[in-house]
């Protein structure tokens, strides 16, 4: 392989990656779920969702109980 062949191959890969990347980012999903929908899905999966304030209070209560 000579210099021109390698250069043409590299340009082709760069062009392909640019084309695929631009298509991926420009045609992204427009229907993003809301925060409430995400919380509901997490709770339906069996997890507990706490706000930051509730989490800090839980940690504080737990540290008080361990003394």
Backbone as a printed PyTorch tensor [residue, N CA C, xyz], in Angstrom:
tensor([[[  0.8420,  -1.1780,   0.0000],
         [  0.0000,   0.0000,   0.0000],
         [  0.8880,   1.2430,   0.0000]],

        [[  0.5500,   2.1200,  -0.8890],
         [  1.3400,   3.3440,  -0.9490],
         [  0.6680,   4.4610,  -0.1540]],

        [[  1.3050,   5.6020,  -0.1500],
         [  0.8670,   6.7390,   0.6380],
         [ -0.5370,   7.2180,   0.2550]],

        [[ -0.8350,   7.2660,  -1.0160],
         [ -2.1380,   7.7580,  -1.4840],
         [ -3.2660,   6.8090,  -1.0850]],

        [[ -3.0100,   5.5290,  -1.1240],
         [ -4.0360,   4.5480,  -0.7600],
         [ -4.3880,   4.6610,   0.7210]],

        [[ -3.3730,   4.7770,   1.5520],
         [ -3.6010,   4.9120,   2.9990],
         [ -4.3260,   6.2110,   3.3010]],

        [[ -3.9430,   7.2740,   2.6350],
         [ -4.5850,   8.5750,   2.8460],
         [ -6.0560,   8.5210,   2.4150]],

        [[ -6.3370,   7.9040,   1.3030],
         [ -7.7200,   7.7890,   0.8310],
         [ -8.5470,   6.9380,   1.7850]],

        [[ -7.9480,   5.8780,   2.2880],
         [ -8.6460,   5.0270,   3.2510],
         [ -8.9650,   5.8000,   4.5330]],

        [[ -7.9940,   6.5720,   5.0270],
         [ -8.1930,   7.3650,   6.2390],
         [ -9.2780,   8.4230,   6.0360]],

        [[ -9.2750,   9.0510,   4.8910],
         [-10.3020,  10.0590,   4.5990],
         [-11.6820,   9.4000,   4.5240]],

        [[-11.7550,   8.2250,   3.9630],
         [-13.0280,   7.5060,   3.8910],
         [-13.5560,   7.1480,   5.2710]],

        [[-12.6770,   6.6970,   6.1600],
         [-13.0930,   6.3770,   7.5300],
         [-13.5430,   7.6390,   8.2520]],

        [[-12.8010,   8.7210,   8.1120],
         [-13.1640,   9.9930,   8.7440],
         [-14.5160,  10.4880,   8.2330]],

        [[-14.7340,  10.4100,   6.9390],
         [-16.0100,  10.8340,   6.3620],
         [-17.1590,   9.9680,   6.8800]],

        [[-16.9460,   8.6680,   6.9130],
         [-17.9920,   7.7550,   7.3920],
         [-18.3220,   8.0040,   8.8580]],

        [[-17.2990,   8.1770,   9.6740],
         [-17.5240,   8.4390,  11.0980],
         [-18.2570,   9.7570,  11.2960]],

        [[-17.9110,  10.7690,  10.5190],
         [-18.5950,  12.0620,  10.6150],
         [-20.0550,  11.9420,  10.1990]],

        [[-20.3050,  11.2180,   9.1520],
         [-21.6710,  11.0380,   8.6630],
         [-22.5220,  10.2880,   9.6800]],

        [[-22.0060,   9.2080,  10.2100],
         [-22.7520,   8.4180,  11.2020],
         [-22.9550,   9.2250,  12.4790]],

        [[-21.9170,   9.9370,  12.9320],
         [-22.0320,  10.7510,  14.1390],
         [-23.0500,  11.8610,  14.0070]],

        [[-23.0350,  12.5560,  12.8880],
         [-24.0070,  13.6380,  12.7020],
         [-25.4280,  13.0850,  12.6160]],

        [[-25.6130,  11.9670,  11.9580],
         [-26.9370,  11.3550,  11.8900],
         [-27.4170,  10.9480,  13.2790]],

        [[-26.5290,  10.3850,  14.0730],
         [-26.8810,   9.9350,  15.4280],
         [-27.3200,  11.1090,  16.3040]],

        [[-26.5490,  12.2000,  16.2830],
         [-26.8540,  13.3160,  17.1690],
         [-27.9940,  14.1920,  16.6630]],

        [[-28.1950,  14.2670,  15.3730],
         [-29.2410,  15.1390,  14.8410],
         [-30.6070,  14.4700,  14.8070]],

        [[-30.6650,  13.1580,  14.8460],
         [-31.9560,  12.4720,  14.8040],
         [-32.2580,  11.7780,  16.1230]],

        [[-31.7650,  12.3420,  17.2240],
         [-31.9850,  11.7530,  18.5420],
         [-33.4570,  11.7660,  18.9160]],

        [[-33.7840,  11.0280,  19.9410],
         [-35.1580,  10.9140,  20.4060],
         [-35.6480,  12.2570,  20.9470]],

        [[-36.7820,  12.6930,  20.4770],
         [-37.3770,  13.9510,  20.9280],
         [-38.3160,  13.7280,  22.1160]],

        [[-38.6980,  12.4890,  22.3820],
         [-39.6390,  12.1770,  23.4450],
         [-38.8870,  11.6900,  24.6780]],

        [[-38.3240,  12.6320,  25.4060],
         [-37.5990,  12.2780,  26.6210],
         [-38.6030,  12.1690,  27.7610]],

        [[-38.4780,  11.1290,  28.5930],
         [-39.4300,  10.9600,  29.6930],
         [-39.2450,  12.0540,  30.7490]],

        [[-40.3390,  12.4000,  31.4190],
         [-40.2690,  13.4060,  32.4660],
         [-39.6870,  12.7770,  33.7340]],

        [[-39.3740,  13.6170,  34.6850],
         [-38.8050,  13.1450,  35.9430],
         [-39.7870,  12.2410,  36.6830]],

        [[-41.0550,  12.5880,  36.6440],
         [-42.0670,  11.7700,  37.3230],
         [-42.2030,  10.3950,  36.6710]],

        [[-42.1150,  10.3360,  35.3480],
         [-42.1860,   9.0480,  34.6560],
         [-40.9940,   8.1670,  35.0120]],

        [[-39.8300,   8.7810,  35.1160],
         [-38.6320,   8.0240,  35.4810],
         [-38.7490,   7.5020,  36.9020]],

        [[-39.2180,   8.3510,  37.8200],
         [-39.4030,   7.9130,  39.2100],
         [-40.3740,   6.7500,  39.2900]],

        [[-41.4570,   6.8170,  38.5310],
         [-42.4550,   5.7450,  38.5500],
         [-41.8490,   4.4390,  38.0440]],

        [[-41.0630,   4.4930,  36.9890],
         [-40.4330,   3.2870,  36.4640],
         [-39.4840,   2.6770,  37.4870]],

        [[-38.7380,   3.5200,  38.1810],
         [-37.8020,   3.0220,  39.1990],
         [-38.5580,   2.3950,  40.3530]],

        [[-39.6360,   3.0340,  40.8010],
         [-40.4370,   2.4870,  41.8940],
         [-41.1190,   1.1870,  41.4760]],

        [[-41.5680,   1.1100,  40.2360],
         [-42.1890,  -0.1180,  39.7440],
         [-41.1900,  -1.2820,  39.7100]],

        [[-39.9130,  -0.9470,  39.5660],
         [-38.8690,  -1.9800,  39.5460],
         [-38.5100,  -2.4400,  40.9570]],

        [[-39.1110,  -1.8170,  41.9870],
         [-38.8850,  -2.2580,  43.3540],
         [-37.8830,  -1.4260,  44.1320]],

        [[-37.4710,  -0.2920,  43.5880],
         [-36.5180,   0.5660,  44.2810],
         [-37.2570,   1.6940,  44.9900]],

        [[-36.6020,   2.3150,  45.9620],
         [-37.1560,   3.4470,  46.6890],
         [-36.4530,   4.7100,  46.2180]],

        [[-37.2350,   5.7290,  45.9110],
         [-36.6810,   6.9970,  45.4340],
         [-36.8320,   8.0250,  46.5480]],

        [[-35.6950,   8.6130,  46.9560],
         [-35.6940,   9.6260,  48.0090],
         [-35.1550,  10.9360,  47.4520]],

        [[-35.6580,  12.0410,  47.9870],
         [-35.0690,  13.3310,  47.6480],
         [-33.7680,  13.4650,  48.4270]],

        [[-32.9700,  14.4450,  48.0810],
         [-31.6980,  14.6360,  48.7760],
         [-31.9280,  14.9490,  50.2550]],

        [[-32.9420,  15.7370,  50.5370],
         [-33.2600,  16.0870,  51.9240],
         [-33.6850,  14.8480,  52.7230]],

        [[-34.5260,  14.0100,  52.1330],
         [-34.9470,  12.7730,  52.8050],
         [-33.7620,  11.8490,  53.0540]],

        [[-32.8410,  11.7890,  52.1010],
         [-31.6510,  10.9440,  52.2360],
         [-30.7580,  11.4390,  53.3750]],

        [[-30.5410,  12.7580,  53.4440],
         [-29.7240,  13.3100,  54.5180],
         [-30.3680,  13.0590,  55.8820]],

        [[-31.6870,  13.2050,  55.9520],
         [-32.3920,  12.9620,  57.2140],
         [-32.2660,  11.5000,  57.6180]],

        [[-32.3600,  10.6040,  56.6730],
         [-32.2170,   9.1680,  56.9420],
         [-30.8120,   8.8580,  57.4580]],

        [[-29.7960,   9.4430,  56.8410],
         [-28.4190,   9.2490,  57.3090],
         [-28.2270,   9.8020,  58.7100]],

        [[-28.7920,  10.9770,  58.9830],
         [-28.6730,  11.5930,  60.2910],
         [-29.3390,  10.7170,  61.3520]],

        [[-30.5450,  10.2490,  61.0610],
         [-31.2570,   9.3860,  62.0140],
         [-30.4960,   8.0870,  62.2450]],

        [[-29.9140,   7.5360,  61.2040],
         [-29.1760,   6.2920,  61.3140],
         [-27.9120,   6.4870,  62.1640]],

        [[-27.2310,   7.6240,  61.9820],
         [-26.0160,   7.8820,  62.7700],
         [-26.3640,   8.1290,  64.2360]],

        [[-27.5180,   8.7330,  64.4930],
         [-27.9540,   8.9670,  65.8690],
         [-28.2880,   7.6420,  66.5670]],

        [[-28.8670,   6.7050,  65.8260],
         [-29.2450,   5.4100,  66.3880],
         [-28.0300,   4.5380,  66.6710]],

        [[-26.9400,   4.7490,  65.9500],
         [-25.7400,   3.9210,  66.1210],
         [-24.8550,   4.3950,  67.2740]],

        [[-25.1480,   5.5210,  67.8500],
         [-24.3170,   6.0360,  68.9690],
         [-24.6290,   5.3630,  70.2620]]])
